[in-house]
Amino acid sequence: MKLEILAQKENQAIQNEIISKIQDLINYKNLEPGDRLPPERTMAEKFGVSRRNLSKAIQKLEFYGLLTSKPQSGTFIANVGRLAMNGILDNLQELGEPDFKSLIETRIGLELVIVQYAAQRRTEQDLENIKAALNAFKEKLLEGSDSLQEDILYHLEIAKASHNTALNTLIHLITPEIIGIYEQDRICEGDEALSKIREHEDVYKAIEAGDAQLAKEKMDIHFSRLKEYLQELEETSDY
């Protein structure tokens, strides 16, 4: 997992460098909306990068509406003003790696919404999946084994039960980063096993009962120690 995260970060840095070079290409060549960029193979050789990373960078710029690709024709500058073009490109390159505090704040915010949808929309199959993940988590915790992956699975099953594809996708996007940080900084160690289990069970029971407000309250309680830790970070850092 750590090697995968390192590889992702390395590729992200390369893709940001590619975006910077595409920006230079647009500005120095004075390319206008509708103008075609050089072929990908040519740009990859010129930039000294792999076609895969170049394609990923172009896809990102397409996602933001800055470039358009046409099959058999090539990649073209979208109909975007120069101010907006450079402003968005600059912002993309300035995006830093999410820190622990940012990731966890995002996770808490998302899950307090997710758990309410899960309580309202869960199916019997969803309940079975959440229960199975909960039981696996309890078993690992009670035997004193590492239960991080089982805990993550439990929360992912709740996200799936929300039947909101956007929220489910967002949780899956930040989960690898969270796992990597937890592997380095196990702030949850030392918590009493029975207390942890009770919190997870309370959330499950609220979802099972279809009580969205109670589910949110129980999830908020579940995150209470984590929020206290974040508060300590606020008081001891320069965030």
C-alpha positions, 0 to 999 in steps of 0.5 A: 500500500505504501509503495502504491501511494508513493508511486501515485504521488510521483506520478502526480508530480510528473503530471503537474510538471506536464501541465506546467509545460503545456501551459508554457506551450500555450503561452509561448506559442500564443495558441488560441482557442481551437488551435491544435496541440502537437501530437501526444507522442511528440509532446511525450518525447519533448517533455521526457515523460511517458505517454501514460502520464501525458495522457493523464495530464491531458485528461485532467485538463479536459475534465476542467474544460481547458482542452478537447480531444477529437478522435483521429484529429488530436487535442485542441485548445478549448474556447476559454479566455486566457485569464481563465486558462492560466488561472485554472492551470496555476491553481491545478499546479498549486494543489498540494498533497492533502495533509492528515487534518484536511483528509480527516475533516473531509472524511468526517464531513462526508460520512455525517451526510453519507450515514443519513442517506444510508439509514434512509436508503439501505437495502437488506443486502446493504445491512448484511454487508455492513453487518459482515464488515462489523463482525470482521472488525469486532473479531480482529479487535477482540483478538488484538489484531490490526483491524484498520482494513476491517474498519475501513471496509465497514465505513465503505459499506455504509457509503455504498448503502447511501446509494449516492454514487458521488459521495461513495466515489469521494470516500473511495478517493480519499481512503487510500491516503487515509490508510497510508497515514493511519499506517504511519500514525496510529492515533487510534491505538489504546482505545478500549476495544469494547468502546470502539465496538459499541460505537460501530454497533450503535451506528449500525443499529441506527441505520438498520432502524432507518433513523437518519438523525440518530445515525448521524448522531451516533456517527458524530459520537464515533468521531468524537475522539478524532475531532478532539485530536484535530482540535489539538492539532489546531492548537499546536500547529500553524494551520 
